[in-house]
């Protein structure tokens, strides 16, 4: 996606703090709150687009 957007768009690495002005969160639903809590300061002032999936880890609920 970053390549298609061009310009200054970049991708992040799992486990590193978000660096861009717009952050797309694409996680399993149960992981969103812990990740946002972990990177809260790094997310301050950024636009967050949440496309999290409302599934559990076994995809049965």
HTML snippet that shows the backbone in 3Dmol.js (N, CA, C, O; Angstrom):
<script src="https://3Dmol.org/build/3Dmol-min.js"></script>
<div id="view" style="width:600px;height:400px;position:relative"></div>
<script>
const pdb = `
ATOM      1  N   UNK A   1       0.817  -1.183   0.000  1.00  0.00           N
ATOM      2  CA  UNK A   1       0.000   0.000   0.000  1.00  0.00           C
ATOM      3  C   UNK A   1       0.867   1.255   0.000  1.00  0.00           C
ATOM      4  O   UNK A   1       0.595   2.213  -0.724  1.00  0.00           O
ATOM      5  N   UNK A   2       1.912   1.235   0.823  1.00  0.00           N
ATOM      6  CA  UNK A   2       2.792   2.407   0.883  1.00  0.00           C
ATOM      7  C   UNK A   2       3.416   2.693  -0.476  1.00  0.00           C
ATOM      8  O   UNK A   2       3.538   3.851  -0.875  1.00  0.00           O
ATOM      9  N   UNK A   3       3.809   1.641  -1.185  1.00  0.00           N
ATOM     10  CA  UNK A   3       4.405   1.820  -2.508  1.00  0.00           C
ATOM     11  C   UNK A   3       3.395   2.432  -3.472  1.00  0.00           C
ATOM     12  O   UNK A   3       3.744   3.304  -4.267  1.00  0.00           O
ATOM     13  N   UNK A   4       2.146   1.979  -3.405  1.00  0.00           N
ATOM     14  CA  UNK A   4       1.103   2.510  -4.287  1.00  0.00           C
ATOM     15  C   UNK A   4       0.795   3.972  -3.970  1.00  0.00           C
ATOM     16  O   UNK A   4       0.504   4.753  -4.876  1.00  0.00           O
ATOM     17  N   UNK A   5       0.859   4.348  -2.686  1.00  0.00           N
ATOM     18  CA  UNK A   5       0.591   5.735  -2.293  1.00  0.00           C
ATOM     19  C   UNK A   5       1.723   6.668  -2.703  1.00  0.00           C
ATOM     20  O   UNK A   5       1.497   7.833  -3.031  1.00  0.00           O
ATOM     21  N   UNK A   6       2.939   6.140  -2.680  1.00  0.00           N
ATOM     22  CA  UNK A   6       4.090   6.951  -3.066  1.00  0.00           C
ATOM     23  C   UNK A   6       4.381   8.049  -2.066  1.00  0.00           C
ATOM     24  O   UNK A   6       3.990   7.961  -0.902  1.00  0.00           O
ATOM     25  N   UNK A   7       5.059   9.069  -2.514  1.00  0.00           N
ATOM     26  CA  UNK A   7       5.389  10.207  -1.644  1.00  0.00           C
ATOM     27  C   UNK A   7       6.145   9.768  -0.410  1.00  0.00           C
ATOM     28  O   UNK A   7       7.130   9.035  -0.499  1.00  0.00           O
ATOM     29  N   UNK A   8       5.683  10.218   0.732  1.00  0.00           N
ATOM     30  CA  UNK A   8       6.353   9.902   1.992  1.00  0.00           C
ATOM     31  C   UNK A   8       5.779   8.714   2.724  1.00  0.00           C
ATOM     32  O   UNK A   8       6.115   8.492   3.888  1.00  0.00           O
ATOM     33  N   UNK A   9       4.911   7.930   2.070  1.00  0.00           N
ATOM     34  CA  UNK A   9       4.301   6.783   2.736  1.00  0.00           C
ATOM     35  C   UNK A   9       5.353   5.712   3.035  1.00  0.00           C
ATOM     36  O   UNK A   9       6.199   5.401   2.197  1.00  0.00           O
ATOM     37  N   UNK A  10       5.282   5.163   4.229  1.00  0.00           N
ATOM     38  CA  UNK A  10       6.205   4.110   4.634  1.00  0.00           C
ATOM     39  C   UNK A  10       5.436   2.997   5.328  1.00  0.00           C
ATOM     40  O   UNK A  10       4.275   3.166   5.702  1.00  0.00           O
ATOM     41  N   UNK A  11       6.085   1.876   5.492  1.00  0.00           N
ATOM     42  CA  UNK A  11       5.526   0.791   6.273  1.00  0.00           C
ATOM     43  C   UNK A  11       6.300   0.681   7.566  1.00  0.00           C
ATOM     44  O   UNK A  11       7.454   1.100   7.650  1.00  0.00           O
ATOM     45  N   UNK A  12       5.669   0.123   8.556  1.00  0.00           N
ATOM     46  CA  UNK A  12       6.329  -0.053   9.840  1.00  0.00           C
ATOM     47  C   UNK A  12       6.744  -1.491  10.044  1.00  0.00           C
ATOM     48  O   UNK A  12       6.361  -2.378   9.281  1.00  0.00           O
ATOM     49  N   UNK A  13       7.510  -1.709  11.052  1.00  0.00           N
ATOM     50  CA  UNK A  13       7.936  -3.041  11.443  1.00  0.00           C
ATOM     51  C   UNK A  13       7.209  -3.406  12.728  1.00  0.00           C
ATOM     52  O   UNK A  13       7.052  -2.572  13.620  1.00  0.00           O
ATOM     53  N   UNK A  14       6.766  -4.658  12.818  1.00  0.00           N
ATOM     54  CA  UNK A  14       6.087  -5.121  14.023  1.00  0.00           C
ATOM     55  C   UNK A  14       7.002  -4.907  15.221  1.00  0.00           C
ATOM     56  O   UNK A  14       8.172  -5.291  15.198  1.00  0.00           O
ATOM     57  N   UNK A  15       6.464  -4.297  16.259  1.00  0.00           N
ATOM     58  CA  UNK A  15       7.219  -4.077  17.478  1.00  0.00           C
ATOM     59  C   UNK A  15       7.924  -2.743  17.560  1.00  0.00           C
ATOM     60  O   UNK A  15       8.546  -2.443  18.579  1.00  0.00           O
ATOM     61  N   UNK A  16       7.847  -1.923  16.507  1.00  0.00           N
ATOM     62  CA  UNK A  16       8.460  -0.596  16.555  1.00  0.00           C
ATOM     63  C   UNK A  16       7.366   0.467  16.663  1.00  0.00           C
ATOM     64  O   UNK A  16       6.235   0.255  16.226  1.00  0.00           O
ATOM     65  N   UNK A  17       7.708   1.578  17.234  1.00  0.00           N
ATOM     66  CA  UNK A  17       6.741   2.663  17.413  1.00  0.00           C
ATOM     67  C   UNK A  17       6.335   3.248  16.067  1.00  0.00           C
ATOM     68  O   UNK A  17       7.178   3.402  15.183  1.00  0.00           O
ATOM     69  N   UNK A  18       5.057   3.575  15.898  1.00  0.00           N
ATOM     70  CA  UNK A  18       4.591   4.202  14.653  1.00  0.00           C
ATOM     71  C   UNK A  18       5.286   5.541  14.426  1.00  0.00           C
ATOM     72  O   UNK A  18       5.453   6.326  15.361  1.00  0.00           O
ATOM     73  N   UNK A  19       5.692   5.802  13.176  1.00  0.00           N
ATOM     74  CA  UNK A  19       6.443   7.013  12.889  1.00  0.00           C
ATOM     75  C   UNK A  19       5.689   8.009  12.016  1.00  0.00           C
ATOM     76  O   UNK A  19       6.053   9.184  11.991  1.00  0.00           O
ATOM     77  N   UNK A  20       4.657   7.585  11.305  1.00  0.00           N
ATOM     78  CA  UNK A  20       3.969   8.474  10.372  1.00  0.00           C
ATOM     79  C   UNK A  20       2.895   9.313  11.017  1.00  0.00           C
ATOM     80  O   UNK A  20       2.606   9.165  12.205  1.00  0.00           O
ATOM     81  N   UNK A  21       2.299  10.199  10.231  1.00  0.00           N
ATOM     82  CA  UNK A  21       1.208  11.043  10.713  1.00  0.00           C
ATOM     83  C   UNK A  21      -0.123  10.313  10.710  1.00  0.00           C
ATOM     84  O   UNK A  21      -1.033  10.663  11.461  1.00  0.00           O
ATOM     85  N   UNK A  22      -0.233   9.297   9.863  1.00  0.00           N
ATOM     86  CA  UNK A  22      -1.441   8.480   9.782  1.00  0.00           C
ATOM     87  C   UNK A  22      -1.021   7.046  10.066  1.00  0.00           C
ATOM     88  O   UNK A  22      -0.099   6.524   9.440  1.00  0.00           O
ATOM     89  N   UNK A  23      -1.704   6.413  11.015  1.00  0.00           N
ATOM     90  CA  UNK A  23      -1.384   5.047  11.405  1.00  0.00           C
ATOM     91  C   UNK A  23      -2.596   4.168  11.130  1.00  0.00           C
ATOM     92  O   UNK A  23      -3.701   4.465  11.586  1.00  0.00           O
ATOM     93  N   UNK A  24      -2.391   3.092  10.389  1.00  0.00           N
ATOM     94  CA  UNK A  24      -3.463   2.138  10.126  1.00  0.00           C
ATOM     95  C   UNK A  24      -3.273   0.962  11.072  1.00  0.00           C
ATOM     96  O   UNK A  24      -2.245   0.285  11.046  1.00  0.00           O
ATOM     97  N   UNK A  25      -4.280   0.730  11.907  1.00  0.00           N
ATOM     98  CA  UNK A  25      -4.244  -0.374  12.861  1.00  0.00           C
ATOM     99  C   UNK A  25      -5.026  -1.535  12.257  1.00  0.00           C
ATOM    100  O   UNK A  25      -6.234  -1.427  12.042  1.00  0.00           O
ATOM    101  N   UNK A  26      -4.350  -2.633  11.985  1.00  0.00           N
ATOM    102  CA  UNK A  26      -4.982  -3.815  11.392  1.00  0.00           C
ATOM    103  C   UNK A  26      -4.584  -5.035  12.223  1.00  0.00           C
ATOM    104  O   UNK A  26      -3.669  -5.779  11.870  1.00  0.00           O
ATOM    105  N   UNK A  27      -5.283  -5.213  13.312  1.00  0.00           N
ATOM    106  CA  UNK A  27      -4.961  -6.271  14.268  1.00  0.00           C
ATOM    107  C   UNK A  27      -6.206  -7.080  14.591  1.00  0.00           C
ATOM    108  O   UNK A  27      -7.324  -6.676  14.271  1.00  0.00           O
ATOM    109  N   UNK A  28      -6.001  -8.231  15.230  1.00  0.00           N
ATOM    110  CA  UNK A  28      -7.144  -8.915  15.810  1.00  0.00           C
ATOM    111  C   UNK A  28      -7.723  -8.004  16.883  1.00  0.00           C
ATOM    112  O   UNK A  28      -6.982  -7.308  17.577  1.00  0.00           O
ATOM    113  N   UNK A  29      -9.023  -8.008  17.017  1.00  0.00           N
ATOM    114  CA  UNK A  29      -9.739  -7.089  17.902  1.00  0.00           C
ATOM    115  C   UNK A  29      -9.175  -7.077  19.322  1.00  0.00           C
ATOM    116  O   UNK A  29      -9.020  -6.009  19.915  1.00  0.00           O
ATOM    117  N   UNK A  30      -8.869  -8.251  19.872  1.00  0.00           N
ATOM    118  CA  UNK A  30      -8.366  -8.332  21.248  1.00  0.00           C
ATOM    119  C   UNK A  30      -7.000  -7.685  21.432  1.00  0.00           C
ATOM    120  O   UNK A  30      -6.592  -7.419  22.562  1.00  0.00           O
ATOM    121  N   UNK A  31      -6.293  -7.429  20.345  1.00  0.00           N
ATOM    122  CA  UNK A  31      -4.950  -6.858  20.439  1.00  0.00           C
ATOM    123  C   UNK A  31      -4.926  -5.338  20.372  1.00  0.00           C
ATOM    124  O   UNK A  31      -3.905  -4.728  20.689  1.00  0.00           O
ATOM    125  N   UNK A  32      -6.020  -4.717  19.968  1.00  0.00           N
ATOM    126  CA  UNK A  32      -6.021  -3.269  19.741  1.00  0.00           C
ATOM    127  C   UNK A  32      -5.700  -2.486  21.010  1.00  0.00           C
ATOM    128  O   UNK A  32      -4.787  -1.660  21.006  1.00  0.00           O
ATOM    129  N   UNK A  33      -6.426  -2.727  22.084  1.00  0.00           N
ATOM    130  CA  UNK A  33      -6.225  -1.944  23.304  1.00  0.00           C
ATOM    131  C   UNK A  33      -4.805  -2.117  23.856  1.00  0.00           C
ATOM    132  O   UNK A  33      -4.172  -1.114  24.187  1.00  0.00           O
ATOM    133  N   UNK A  34      -4.278  -3.341  23.970  1.00  0.00           N
ATOM    134  CA  UNK A  34      -2.901  -3.459  24.465  1.00  0.00           C
ATOM    135  C   UNK A  34      -1.867  -2.746  23.581  1.00  0.00           C
ATOM    136  O   UNK A  34      -0.922  -2.152  24.100  1.00  0.00           O
ATOM    137  N   UNK A  35      -2.035  -2.797  22.278  1.00  0.00           N
ATOM    138  CA  UNK A  35      -1.081  -2.142  21.381  1.00  0.00           C
ATOM    139  C   UNK A  35      -1.187  -0.627  21.495  1.00  0.00           C
ATOM    140  O   UNK A  35      -0.169   0.062  21.553  1.00  0.00           O
ATOM    141  N   UNK A  36      -2.398  -0.107  21.526  1.00  0.00           N
ATOM    142  CA  UNK A  36      -2.567   1.343  21.675  1.00  0.00           C
ATOM    143  C   UNK A  36      -2.010   1.796  23.021  1.00  0.00           C
ATOM    144  O   UNK A  36      -1.392   2.857  23.106  1.00  0.00           O
ATOM    145  N   UNK A  37      -2.221   1.009  24.072  1.00  0.00           N
ATOM    146  CA  UNK A  37      -1.666   1.358  25.384  1.00  0.00           C
ATOM    147  C   UNK A  37      -0.140   1.341  25.348  1.00  0.00           C
ATOM    148  O   UNK A  37       0.506   2.210  25.933  1.00  0.00           O
ATOM    149  N   UNK A  38       0.432   0.359  24.666  1.00  0.00           N
ATOM    150  CA  UNK A  38       1.889   0.250  24.592  1.00  0.00           C
ATOM    151  C   UNK A  38       2.508   1.430  23.849  1.00  0.00           C
ATOM    152  O   UNK A  38       3.557   1.936  24.246  1.00  0.00           O
ATOM    153  N   UNK A  39       1.859   1.867  22.771  1.00  0.00           N
ATOM    154  CA  UNK A  39       2.416   2.936  21.937  1.00  0.00           C
ATOM    155  C   UNK A  39       1.660   4.248  22.093  1.00  0.00           C
ATOM    156  O   UNK A  39       1.720   5.103  21.210  1.00  0.00           O
ATOM    157  N   UNK A  40       0.955   4.417  23.198  1.00  0.00           N
ATOM    158  CA  UNK A  40       0.125   5.597  23.409  1.00  0.00           C
ATOM    159  C   UNK A  40       0.829   6.914  23.122  1.00  0.00           C
ATOM    160  O   UNK A  40       0.295   7.747  22.390  1.00  0.00           O
ATOM    161  N   UNK A  41       2.015   7.119  23.683  1.00  0.00           N
ATOM    162  CA  UNK A  41       2.734   8.377  23.478  1.00  0.00           C
ATOM    163  C   UNK A  41       3.122   8.555  22.007  1.00  0.00           C
ATOM    164  O   UNK A  41       3.063   9.667  21.483  1.00  0.00           O
ATOM    165  N   UNK A  42       3.514   7.475  21.347  1.00  0.00           N
ATOM    166  CA  UNK A  42       3.911   7.555  19.938  1.00  0.00           C
ATOM    167  C   UNK A  42       2.712   7.802  19.025  1.00  0.00           C
ATOM    168  O   UNK A  42       2.879   8.271  17.900  1.00  0.00           O
ATOM    169  N   UNK A  43       1.504   7.489  19.502  1.00  0.00           N
ATOM    170  CA  UNK A  43       0.287   7.686  18.709  1.00  0.00           C
ATOM    171  C   UNK A  43      -0.343   9.065  18.932  1.00  0.00           C
ATOM    172  O   UNK A  43      -1.227   9.471  18.178  1.00  0.00           O
ATOM    173  N   UNK A  44       0.102   9.774  19.950  1.00  0.00           N
ATOM    174  CA  UNK A  44      -0.484  11.080  20.280  1.00  0.00           C
ATOM    175  C   UNK A  44      -0.380  12.030  19.090  1.00  0.00           C
ATOM    176  O   UNK A  44       0.695  12.208  18.518  1.00  0.00           O
ATOM    177  N   UNK A  45      -1.504  12.634  18.727  1.00  0.00           N
ATOM    178  CA  UNK A  45      -1.547  13.612  17.653  1.00  0.00           C
ATOM    179  C   UNK A  45      -1.613  13.030  16.253  1.00  0.00           C
ATOM    180  O   UNK A  45      -1.627  13.779  15.275  1.00  0.00           O
ATOM    181  N   UNK A  46      -1.655  11.706  16.137  1.00  0.00           N
ATOM    182  CA  UNK A  46      -1.708  11.059  14.823  1.00  0.00           C
ATOM    183  C   UNK A  46      -3.154  10.717  14.462  1.00  0.00           C
ATOM    184  O   UNK A  46      -4.001  10.574  15.343  1.00  0.00           O
ATOM    185  N   UNK A  47      -3.424  10.588  13.191  1.00  0.00           N
ATOM    186  CA  UNK A  47      -4.706  10.081  12.722  1.00  0.00           C
ATOM    187  C   UNK A  47      -4.604   8.562  12.748  1.00  0.00           C
ATOM    188  O   UNK A  47      -3.679   7.990  12.171  1.00  0.00           O
ATOM    189  N   UNK A  48      -5.557   7.904  13.417  1.00  0.00           N
ATOM    190  CA  UNK A  48      -5.548   6.451  13.511  1.00  0.00           C
ATOM    191  C   UNK A  48      -6.730   5.903  12.740  1.00  0.00           C
ATOM    192  O   UNK A  48      -7.878   6.253  13.015  1.00  0.00           O
ATOM    193  N   UNK A  49      -6.449   5.046  11.775  1.00  0.00           N
ATOM    194  CA  UNK A  49      -7.484   4.362  11.003  1.00  0.00           C
ATOM    195  C   UNK A  49      -7.509   2.930  11.518  1.00  0.00           C
ATOM    196  O   UNK A  49      -6.531   2.197  11.369  1.00  0.00           O
ATOM    197  N   UNK A  50      -8.621   2.529  12.121  1.00  0.00           N
ATOM    198  CA  UNK A  50      -8.728   1.213  12.734  1.00  0.00           C
ATOM    199  C   UNK A  50      -9.526   0.280  11.833  1.00  0.00           C
ATOM    200  O   UNK A  50     -10.737   0.434  11.678  1.00  0.00           O
ATOM    201  N   UNK A  51      -8.838  -0.686  11.246  1.00  0.00           N
ATOM    202  CA  UNK A  51      -9.521  -1.688  10.431  1.00  0.00           C
ATOM    203  C   UNK A  51      -9.370  -3.055  11.091  1.00  0.00           C
ATOM    204  O   UNK A  51      -9.216  -4.075  10.420  1.00  0.00           O
ATOM    205  N   UNK A  52      -9.419  -3.052  12.417  1.00  0.00           N
ATOM    206  CA  UNK A  52      -9.239  -4.276  13.175  1.00  0.00           C
ATOM    207  C   UNK A  52     -10.328  -5.288  12.864  1.00  0.00           C
ATOM    208  O   UNK A  52     -11.457  -4.935  12.521  1.00  0.00           O
ATOM    209  N   UNK A  53      -9.963  -6.537  12.992  1.00  0.00           N
ATOM    210  CA  UNK A  53     -10.865  -7.625  12.691  1.00  0.00           C
ATOM    211  C   UNK A  53     -11.526  -8.131  13.976  1.00  0.00           C
ATOM    212  O   UNK A  53     -10.827  -8.517  14.914  1.00  0.00           O
ATOM    213  N   UNK A  54     -12.860  -8.135  14.033  1.00  0.00           N
ATOM    214  CA  UNK A  54     -13.553  -8.558  15.263  1.00  0.00           C
ATOM    215  C   UNK A  54     -13.655 -10.072  15.369  1.00  0.00           C
ATOM    216  O   UNK A  54     -14.754 -10.610  15.505  1.00  0.00           O
ATOM    217  N   UNK A  55     -12.538 -10.756  15.310  1.00  0.00           N
ATOM    218  CA  UNK A  55     -12.494 -12.209  15.453  1.00  0.00           C
ATOM    219  C   UNK A  55     -11.617 -12.548  16.640  1.00  0.00           C
ATOM    220  O   UNK A  55     -10.741 -11.770  17.017  1.00  0.00           O
ATOM    221  N   UNK A  56     -11.852 -13.705  17.225  1.00  0.00           N
ATOM    222  CA  UNK A  56     -10.924 -14.167  18.248  1.00  0.00           C
ATOM    223  C   UNK A  56      -9.769 -14.897  17.554  1.00  0.00           C
ATOM    224  O   UNK A  56      -9.776 -15.059  16.334  1.00  0.00           O
ATOM    225  N   UNK A  57      -8.792 -15.328  18.327  1.00  0.00           N
ATOM    226  CA  UNK A  57      -7.583 -15.898  17.737  1.00  0.00           C
ATOM    227  C   UNK A  57      -7.822 -17.238  17.034  1.00  0.00           C
ATOM    228  O   UNK A  57      -6.991 -17.658  16.228  1.00  0.00           O
ATOM    229  N   UNK A  58      -8.925 -17.909  17.317  1.00  0.00           N
ATOM    230  CA  UNK A  58      -9.219 -19.189  16.653  1.00  0.00           C
ATOM    231  C   UNK A  58     -10.248 -19.016  15.532  1.00  0.00           C
ATOM    232  O   UNK A  58     -10.632 -19.991  14.885  1.00  0.00           O
ATOM    233  N   UNK A  59     -10.689 -17.792  15.306  1.00  0.00           N
ATOM    234  CA  UNK A  59     -11.630 -17.466  14.233  1.00  0.00           C
ATOM    235  C   UNK A  59     -12.974 -18.196  14.356  1.00  0.00           C
ATOM    236  O   UNK A  59     -13.636 -18.457  13.352  1.00  0.00           O
ATOM    237  N   UNK A  60     -13.368 -18.519  15.583  1.00  0.00           N
ATOM    238  CA  UNK A  60     -14.632 -19.201  15.766  1.00  0.00           C
ATOM    239  C   UNK A  60     -15.640 -18.379  16.584  1.00  0.00           C
ATOM    240  O   UNK A  60     -16.656 -18.910  17.032  1.00  0.00           O
ATOM    241  N   UNK A  61     -15.361 -17.112  16.773  1.00  0.00           N
ATOM    242  CA  UNK A  61     -16.281 -16.290  17.545  1.00  0.00           C
ATOM    243  C   UNK A  61     -16.120 -14.829  17.244  1.00  0.00           C
ATOM    244  O   UNK A  61     -16.827 -14.000  17.816  1.00  0.00           O
TER     245      UNK A  61
END
`;
const viewer = $3Dmol.createViewer("view");
viewer.addModel(pdb, "pdb");
viewer.setStyle({}, {cartoon: {color: "spectrum"}});
viewer.zoomTo();
viewer.render();
</script>
